[in-house]
Amino acid sequence: AAMSVMSVIFDQTPITTPRDFTRAIIADVARKHGVTVAEILSTNRARRIIAARFEAIRAVSEARPHLSTPVIGRMFRKDHSSILFARGTTKKTVGKWRTAL
């Protein structure tokens, strides 16, 4: 079912803007992986952080397909080529990482 940005409530805070919606997606992935949003946005290369970061990038890309890779890159403090890599890698290996962790 499609989610309206205006109707979603995340942690009791209404999500009213696309930016809030994107932040909620990243926070949800962070919680799922047991990491912080700050860790997802950091340069930390720990496997569990990378897995969460790549999943968050994929989730944002799927939820907001109209956004370009440079725009998503700015959200994650990464270069657009890192976003392209994360999109491709996530689809291929996220299942492998989950079983390895």
C-alpha positions as CSV (number, residue, x, y, z in Angstrom):
1,A,0.0,0.0,0.0
2,A,1.3,3.4,-0.9
3,M,2.1,5.7,2.0
4,S,1.1,9.4,2.0
5,V,3.8,11.6,3.3
6,M,1.2,13.7,5.0
7,S,-0.5,10.8,6.8
8,V,2.5,9.0,8.3
9,I,3.2,9.3,12.0
10,F,6.7,8.3,13.2
11,D,7.5,8.1,16.9
12,Q,4.4,10.2,17.6
13,T,5.7,13.1,15.4
14,P,3.6,13.8,12.4
15,I,5.6,13.7,9.2
16,T,4.5,16.6,7.1
17,T,7.4,17.3,4.7
18,P,9.4,15.1,2.3
19,R,12.5,15.8,4.4
20,D,10.8,14.5,7.5
21,F,9.7,11.4,5.5
22,T,13.3,10.8,4.4
23,R,14.6,11.2,8.0
24,A,12.0,8.8,9.2
25,I,13.1,6.2,6.7
26,I,16.7,6.5,7.8
27,A,15.8,6.4,11.5
28,D,13.6,3.3,10.9
29,V,16.5,1.5,9.2
30,A,18.9,2.5,11.9
31,R,16.6,1.2,14.6
32,K,16.2,-2.1,12.7
33,H,19.9,-2.5,12.5
34,G,20.7,-1.4,16.1
35,V,22.7,1.6,15.0
36,T,22.2,5.3,15.2
37,V,21.3,7.7,12.4
38,A,24.6,9.5,13.1
39,E,26.5,6.2,12.4
40,I,24.6,5.7,9.1
41,L,25.6,9.2,8.1
42,S,29.2,8.8,9.3
43,T,32.2,7.6,7.5
44,N,32.4,4.5,9.7
45,R,33.3,1.4,7.7
46,A,32.2,-1.3,10.2
47,R,30.3,-4.0,8.4
48,R,27.1,-3.6,10.4
49,I,27.1,0.2,9.7
50,I,27.7,-0.3,6.0
51,A,24.9,-2.8,5.8
52,A,22.5,-0.3,7.6
53,R,23.7,2.6,5.4
54,F,23.3,0.7,2.2
55,E,19.8,-0.5,3.2
56,A,18.8,3.1,4.1
57,I,20.1,4.4,0.8
58,R,18.1,1.7,-1.0
59,A,15.0,2.5,1.1
60,V,15.2,6.2,0.4
61,S,15.8,5.6,-3.3
62,E,12.8,3.3,-3.5
63,A,10.5,5.6,-1.5
64,R,11.6,8.8,-3.4
65,P,12.5,7.6,-6.9
66,H,12.4,11.1,-8.3
67,L,15.5,12.1,-6.3
68,S,18.8,12.1,-8.2
69,T,21.8,10.3,-6.9
70,P,23.6,13.7,-6.1
71,V,20.6,14.7,-4.0
72,I,20.5,11.4,-2.1
73,G,24.3,11.7,-1.8
74,R,24.0,15.0,0.0
75,M,21.4,13.5,2.4
76,F,23.9,10.8,3.3
77,R,27.0,13.0,3.0
78,K,28.3,10.8,0.2
79,D,29.3,11.2,-3.4
80,H,26.7,10.2,-6.0
81,S,28.9,7.3,-7.1
82,S,28.7,5.9,-3.6
83,I,25.0,6.0,-3.9
84,L,25.1,4.1,-7.2
85,F,27.4,1.5,-5.6
86,A,25.2,1.2,-2.5
87,R,22.1,0.7,-4.7
88,G,23.7,-2.1,-6.7
89,T,25.5,-3.8,-3.8
90,T,22.4,-3.7,-1.5
91,K,20.3,-5.7,-4.0
92,K,23.0,-8.3,-4.4
93,T,24.5,-8.8,-0.9
94,V,22.2,-7.5,1.8
95,G,20.9,-11.0,2.4
96,K,24.5,-12.4,2.7
97,W,25.3,-9.7,5.2
98,R,22.3,-10.5,7.3
99,T,23.2,-14.1,7.6
100,A,26.8,-13.3,8.3
101,L,25.9,-10.9,11.1
